[in-house]
Amino acid sequence: MSIKVVCCQYKPEYKDPLATVQKVNALLEKYDSCDILVLPEMALPGYKFADFSDIKDYLEKPQQGYPTFDLCSAQAKRLGCYVFCGYAEIDQELGYNSMMVVNPQGQLIKNSRKKHLFFVDETWATGGECYNTVEIEIKGKNYTAGLGICMDLDPSEAQEPFGEFGLASAWEKADIDFGVFCTNWTDSDTSQSSLLNYWVTRLLPLVKDGKPRYFIVADRIGEEEGTSYMGTSCVIKLCKRPQLVACLGIEDEDSLLYEINSV
């Protein structure tokens, strides 16, 4: 039994979610089915907003009538898959950098909020309270997916001591099968190989555990408001000797398909 994973990588149309929806749909039209689809952090409106007033028109609820949910629900039903997608959430007048998970029936089954904010998020967002997982069923078998958004993997020392490996430790405790990571990873003049090695380093508790699991990443590309992004959407097999099994380039606007043969 194989599990088809698709990761989408692109440059969002800044402050134009509906135009970004068209771009995502175009990248996905070559597929007629998959099991897991992952889109980046803040998948539709772009990432860099000056303050709450700057982003308020792009804040959404994870429900029908909002562009991110409508996109995820439509693709989930069309492809028969679970969709993991970052978006800017509004709840009781507070903003959150969040991830929705939609099942193959097009229904919301989980909403997870970024726990550790990047300074760009702090201009408008409130941090989430915990790391989350979600249970999914693929081809009659149950799996646990860990959920992470960008800085959750790489908090500042003030947010969480480096050696605690907070996200990876939480995922190990939950005995995840997949770690799903939506990100807008900024370019800090590092190479793609260095970035991949760093992600694996931050997942060290799962590597040491030795159980085969998969780290699934969707990142954005391009430049926005003076900041560039690293791409590198990928699938990494985590085990005693981690393996990069699929990866897009730093500038590729494309989607990645990888078939996991067993978990």
N, C-alpha and C positions, 0 to 999 in steps of 0.2 A: 504494500500500500504506500502510495506516495502522497505528499502534501505539497500542493502548489502554492508558492509564496510570490507575491508581486510587490515590489517597492517602486513608488513613483518619485521622480526627482526632476525639479523644474524651478524656474524663477517665477514666483507669483507676480501677477500684475498689481502693482502697488495701489492700494485703496480702490481696487476694482474687482471685488470677489466674483462677480458673474463672468467677467472675462477670464479669470483664472479657472473657473468651472469649465469653460469651453476648452481651455488648454489641457486640463486633467482628462476630460472625456476623450479628447483626441489621442492622448498618450495611451489610453486604455482600450481604444476601439479594436485593437488587434487581438484582444483576448475574448474568448467566449465563456471561459470558466476559470476559477482558481479557488483556493481555500482560505487564504489570508491575503488581504490587501492592506498595505501600510502607506499612509501619506505623511508629509512632514508636519512638524510643529507649525502652528499658525498657518495652516495650509492654504488659505484663500486670500487674506487681505494684505499680506506682507507682515513684516516683523517690527519695524522700528517706528514707534509713535512717541510724540513729545510728552504727552500727558493724557489723563483720562478723557478730556474734552476732544483730543485729537483722534482717539480710537472709538469713542462712544457710538458712532454710526456703524461700526463694524463688529460690535459686541453681539453675541448670539445666544440663544437658548438651544439645547440639544433636542429640538423638536421640529415637526413639520412646519414649513413656512419660512425657515431660515436656510440660507444657501448651503452651509456645510452639512447640516443633517440631510437636506434634500439630496445633495450629491451622494453622500454616503449610503443613504437608503436605496437610492436608485441603482447604484453600482452593486451594492450587496445583493439585491434581488436579481439583477441582470446576470451577475457572475456566480451567484450561489455561494457567497463567501462572507467571512467576517471582515469588517472594515475598521481599521484603527486610524484615527485622524485627529490631528491637532487643530484647535480653534480658540478664538477669544470669547470667553463665556461671560455673561452677565447674570447675576443672581442676587436679588434683593439689593440692588444698587451698587454691588461690588463686582469688580472685574477679576477674572481668573484666567490664567494661561492653562488650558485644559485639553484633554484628549477624550473623544467619544469612541465607544465601541458599539458597532451596529451588527446585528446577526444576519444570517442569510435571508431572513424574512423581512429585513428592512427595519427592524425594531431596535431601539436603544437598549443595551443590556448593561452598560457601565459608563459612568462619567468619572474621570480621574483628573485631579488638579495638580499642577506642578508644585512640588513642595519647596524646592530651592530656586529662588528667582535670580535671574541675571540682572545686572543693573539696568538693562534696557526694559525689562519687565517691571521693575520697581517704580517706573514713572506712572503706572496705571493699575497694576495687578496686585492682588492679595495672594499670599502663598497658601498652598494646600496643607493639610494636617498630617498626612501619612503617605507611605508608598502603597500602591494597590496592585491587586491581581484580579483576573477574571477567569471564570471557567468557560471553556468552549468545547463543543463536540464536533468532531470531524470524522465523517465516514464511520460513525458508530462508536468512536473511541473518545474518551474525555481527556482533555488537556488543561493545564494551568498556564496562563500567559501572564507574565509580569509586565507592568506598565511603567514606562519612564519617559520623562520629557527633559531633554537637554541637560541643564544644570543639575538635575536630580542625580546624574552620574558623576558630576564634577563640582560639588559644592565648594564654596570658599571655606577656608579654615575656620572662620568665624561662624559659619553655618553648621559645620560638622567636621570634626577632625578627619584628616585625610585617611588615616589608618583604620578608621571604622568601616570603610567601604559600605556605607549605609544602604544604598540601593541594592548592591549585589548581595549583601548579607541578608537583607529582607527577602530577596528572591530565592536565596539558598534555603532559608527557613521555610518558605512557602513551597519548596520543591518544584519550582517552575519547570516547564518543558520548553517554553519560548520566552525570551525577553524582547518585548516590542518597544522600540525606541524611536520616538518622533523628535526631530531636532532641527534647529536652525544654527548649526555650529559655525561660529565666526572664524574667519581666516586670521591666524596669528603668525603668519610667515613660517608655518611648519609644513613638512612634506606629507603627502598622503600616507606613506608607510609609517611615519611617526605618529600620525593621528590614529591609525588602525592599531598600532602597538599600544598607544595610550588607552584606547577604549578597552583593550584586553586587560591591561594592567588594572584598570578600575573595576574589572569583573573578576579579580583574582580569587575571591572565595568560591566562585562557581568553577573556576579552572581547577583549583586545588581539590574540590569535591570529586571531580573526575567523571561525574555522570554526563553523558552526551546531551547537550541542550543546544538551542540555536538562538543567537542574538540577531535580531532583524531590525535594520536601520533604514529610515527614510529621512533624507536631509534635502535641503534646498540648495540652489546654486545662485550665482550672479551677485551683482552689487546693488545695494539699496541705501540711499541716504548716507553715503560715504562708508558703508560697511560691506565687506565681501564675505561670501559663505563658501564652505568647503566641500559641498557635495559628498561623495564617498558613500552613498547609499549602498548597503551591503548585507550579506548574510555571512555570519561567522559561526562555525561549529565550535562550541565550547566543550573542551575535554582536557585531558592531561596535556595534550599537544594541540592547542587551538589551530583551526584551519580556516583561512579565508576561502569560502567556496563560491562566492559571487560578489562582484563589486562594480559600481559605475565610477567614472572618472570625476574629477573635481568640477569640470565644466559641462559634463554630459546632461543634456535635457532629454530624458529618456525614461523608460521603465525597465526594471530588472525582473526577470522570471527565474526562479530556482525551484527545483523539485527536491524536497526532502524525502529520502527513501524510507526512513524509519526513525521513530522517536521513542 
